[in-house]
Amino acid sequence: MVNTFYVSLMVVVFGILLNALAGLAFAKLSFSGKNALFVMVVFSFMIPFEAISIPLYGVLRDLGWLNIYKAMIIPGIANGLVVSIFPLQKYYVKGLSGTGIKG
């Protein structure tokens, strides 16, 4: 129970932090490849986690990350990035228009 709470807490805390920063970057910053990268994020909605779970195991095995916390935390954060970047980017485009942050 403690292990589940720890992994869930780490995924949620770091996921919210990274999602908020990535959404703000897509909404307000201008950098080369921004549109192509955002399209890749949106298209990654179509890839189910079950399709990448076996190759992911191979990557984690090659990194030597089996049976440690970061093997659950980092893929969990990456899986959650896809779901939250798009809505946060749309929120920042509409919600921060009067803050003076220029993009």
Backbone as numpy.savetxt, mean C-alpha at the origin, in Angstrom:
# Nx Ny Nz CAx CAy CAz Cx Cy Cz
-2.78 -15.26 20.28 -3.61 -14.07 20.28 -2.73 -12.82 20.28
-1.66 -12.83 21.03 -0.76 -11.68 21.09 -0.06 -11.49 19.74
0.34 -12.59 19.11 0.99 -12.51 17.81 0.06 -11.92 16.76
-1.18 -12.34 16.75 -2.17 -11.82 15.80 -2.38 -10.34 16.02
-2.50 -9.92 17.27 -2.68 -8.50 17.58 -1.48 -7.69 17.12
-0.27 -8.19 17.36 0.94 -7.47 16.98 1.03 -7.30 15.47
0.83 -8.38 14.73 0.91 -8.31 13.27 -0.18 -7.40 12.72
-1.39 -7.52 13.23 -2.49 -6.66 12.76 -2.22 -5.20 13.07
-1.72 -4.91 14.24 -1.42 -3.53 14.61 -0.34 -2.93 13.71
0.70 -3.69 13.45 1.78 -3.20 12.58 1.28 -2.95 11.16
0.48 -3.87 10.63 -0.05 -3.72 9.27 -0.95 -2.49 9.19
-1.81 -2.29 10.18 -2.73 -1.15 10.15 -1.98 0.17 10.30
-1.10 0.26 11.27 -0.39 1.52 11.53 0.48 1.91 10.35
1.33 0.99 9.89 2.22 1.33 8.78 1.45 1.43 7.47
0.38 0.66 7.33 -0.44 0.76 6.13 -1.11 2.11 6.01
-1.67 2.62 7.09 -2.31 3.94 7.07 -1.28 5.03 6.77
-0.12 4.92 7.39 0.93 5.91 7.15 1.35 5.92 5.68
1.67 4.76 5.13 2.11 4.69 3.74 0.99 5.06 2.76
-0.23 4.62 3.04 -1.35 4.95 2.15 -1.62 6.44 2.13
-1.57 7.08 3.29 -1.82 8.52 3.35 -0.75 9.29 2.60
0.50 8.89 2.76 1.59 9.58 2.06 1.53 9.34 0.55
1.24 8.11 0.15 1.16 7.81 -1.28 -0.03 8.52 -1.92
-1.17 8.54 -1.25 -2.34 9.25 -1.77 -2.08 10.74 -1.91
-1.40 11.32 -0.94 -1.06 12.74 -1.01 -0.08 13.00 -2.14
0.88 12.12 -2.33 1.85 12.30 -3.42 1.16 12.23 -4.78
0.25 11.28 -4.95 -0.46 11.19 -6.22 -1.39 12.37 -6.45
-1.91 12.94 -5.38 -2.87 14.04 -5.53 -2.19 15.38 -5.73
-1.12 15.65 -5.02 -0.60 17.00 -4.98 0.79 17.19 -5.59
1.55 16.14 -5.76 2.89 16.30 -6.30 2.90 16.01 -7.80
3.84 16.60 -8.46 3.99 16.36 -9.89 5.37 15.75 -10.11
5.41 14.54 -10.64 6.67 13.86 -10.91 6.52 13.03 -12.18
7.64 12.72 -12.80 7.57 11.99 -14.06 7.11 10.56 -13.80
6.25 10.07 -14.66 5.71 8.72 -14.52 4.57 8.62 -13.54
4.04 9.75 -13.06 2.97 9.73 -12.07 1.73 9.03 -12.60
1.32 9.38 -13.81 0.10 8.78 -14.36 0.28 7.29 -14.63
1.43 6.89 -15.16 1.67 5.48 -15.43 1.70 4.68 -14.12
2.31 5.22 -13.10 2.36 4.54 -11.81 0.97 4.43 -11.19
0.17 5.48 -11.32 -1.19 5.44 -10.77 -2.05 4.43 -11.53
-1.87 4.33 -12.83 -2.60 3.33 -13.61 -2.20 1.93 -13.17
-0.92 1.71 -12.88 -0.49 0.40 -12.39 -1.13 0.08 -11.04
-1.26 1.09 -10.18 -1.90 0.87 -8.88 -3.37 0.49 -9.08
-4.05 1.21 -9.97 -5.47 0.92 -10.20 -5.64 -0.45 -10.84
-4.79 -0.82 -11.80 -4.89 -2.13 -12.43 -4.56 -3.27 -11.46
-3.78 -2.99 -10.45 -3.45 -4.06 -9.50 -4.66 -4.45 -8.65
-5.74 -3.67 -8.71 -7.00 -4.09 -8.07 -7.50 -5.41 -8.66
-7.18 -5.66 -9.91 -7.72 -6.83 -10.60 -6.96 -8.11 -10.30
-5.84 -8.04 -9.62 -5.06 -9.24 -9.32 -5.43 -9.74 -7.92
-6.06 -10.91 -7.83 -6.41 -11.42 -6.50 -5.17 -11.90 -5.74
-5.23 -11.80 -4.43 -4.09 -12.21 -3.60 -3.78 -13.68 -3.78
-4.79 -14.48 -4.05 -4.58 -15.92 -4.24 -3.69 -16.20 -5.44
-3.69 -15.33 -6.43 -2.87 -15.53 -7.62 -1.39 -15.28 -7.36
-1.08 -14.50 -6.33 0.33 -14.20 -6.05 0.84 -14.88 -4.78
0.01 -15.66 -4.11 0.43 -16.22 -2.83 1.55 -17.25 -2.98
1.51 -18.09 -4.00 2.57 -19.09 -4.16 3.88 -18.44 -4.60
3.88 -17.54 -5.60 5.14 -16.84 -5.90 5.65 -16.01 -4.72
4.75 -15.46 -3.93 5.15 -14.69 -2.76 5.88 -15.58 -1.76
5.41 -16.80 -1.59 6.09 -17.74 -0.70 7.52 -17.98 -1.17
7.70 -18.14 -2.48 9.05 -18.35 -3.02 9.96 -17.16 -2.75
9.42 -15.95 -2.90 10.22 -14.75 -2.63 10.59 -14.68 -1.15
9.63 -14.95 -0.28 9.91 -14.91 1.16 10.92 -15.98 1.55
10.83 -17.15 0.93 11.80 -18.21 1.20 13.21 -17.80 0.76
13.30 -17.20 -0.44 14.61 -16.78 -0.94 15.22 -15.66 -0.09
14.38 -14.82 0.49 14.88 -13.77 1.36 15.24 -14.28 2.75
14.84 -15.51 3.08 15.09 -16.05 4.41 14.13 -15.50 5.45
12.93 -15.14 5.01 11.96 -14.52 5.91 10.90 -15.48 6.41
11.09 -16.77 6.29 10.07 -17.71 6.76 10.08 -17.73 8.29
8.92 -17.84 8.88 8.71 -17.94 10.32 9.17 -16.71 11.10
9.08 -15.53 10.49 9.34 -14.29 11.22 8.23 -13.30 10.92
8.12 -12.30 11.77 7.00 -11.36 11.68 6.98 -10.57 10.38
8.13 -10.13 9.90 8.11 -9.28 8.72 7.61 -10.02 7.49
7.62 -11.35 7.51 7.05 -12.12 6.40 5.54 -11.99 6.34
4.91 -11.62 7.43 3.46 -11.39 7.44 3.14 -9.91 7.35
3.97 -9.06 7.93 3.68 -7.64 8.01 3.87 -6.95 6.66
5.00 -7.15 6.01 5.30 -6.42 4.77 4.35 -6.80 3.63
4.07 -8.09 3.37 3.06 -8.39 2.35 1.66 -7.89 2.72
1.35 -7.86 4.01 0.05 -7.33 4.43 -0.07 -5.85 4.14
1.01 -5.11 4.38 1.01 -3.68 4.07 0.89 -3.49 2.56
1.65 -4.25 1.79 1.62 -4.11 0.34 0.25 -4.47 -0.23
-0.41 -5.46 0.33 -1.73 -5.84 -0.13 -2.76 -4.74 0.19
-2.60 -4.08 1.31 -3.51 -3.01 1.68 -3.28 -1.71 0.93
-2.07 -1.52 0.37 -1.78 -0.31 -0.38 -2.70 -0.16 -1.57
-2.96 -1.27 -2.22 -3.79 -1.24 -3.43 -5.18 -0.73 -3.11
-5.71 -1.14 -1.99 -7.10 -0.82 -1.66 -7.27 0.63 -1.24
-6.27 1.22 -0.61 -6.46 2.53 0.01 -5.87 3.71 -0.74
-4.91 3.51 -1.61 -4.29 4.65 -2.29 -5.30 5.38 -3.16
-6.10 4.65 -3.92 -7.05 5.28 -4.83 -8.06 6.16 -4.10
-8.76 5.67 -3.07 -9.72 6.56 -2.38 -9.04 7.74 -1.68
-7.87 7.52 -1.11 -7.18 8.63 -0.44 -6.72 9.67 -1.44
-6.30 9.26 -2.62 -5.90 10.21 -3.65 -7.10 11.06 -4.06
-8.25 10.43 -4.23 -9.46 11.18 -4.60 -9.89 12.12 -3.47
-9.72 11.69 -2.23 -10.05 12.56 -1.10 -9.14 13.78 -1.07
-7.85 13.56 -1.26 -6.91 14.68 -1.21 -7.13 15.65 -2.36
-7.53 15.16 -3.51 -7.80 16.06 -4.65 -8.96 16.98 -4.31
-10.01 16.45 -3.71 -11.19 17.26 -3.41 -11.11 17.92 -2.04
-10.56 17.22 -1.05 -10.60 17.70 0.33 -9.56 18.73 0.68
-8.44 18.79 -0.04 -7.37 19.71 0.31 -7.27 20.88 -0.66
-8.32 21.13 -1.41 -8.23 22.17 -2.42 -8.06 23.56 -1.81
-8.51 23.78 -0.59 -8.40 25.11 0.02 -7.28 25.23 1.02
-6.34 24.30 1.07 -5.30 24.33 2.09 -4.04 25.07 1.66
-3.93 25.38 0.40 -2.74 26.05 -0.09 -1.64 25.10 -0.51
-1.87 23.81 -0.41 -0.88 22.84 -0.88 -1.00 22.79 -2.39
0.08 23.08 -3.06 0.04 23.12 -4.52 0.65 21.84 -5.08
0.06 21.36 -6.15 0.56 20.14 -6.77 0.98 20.37 -8.19
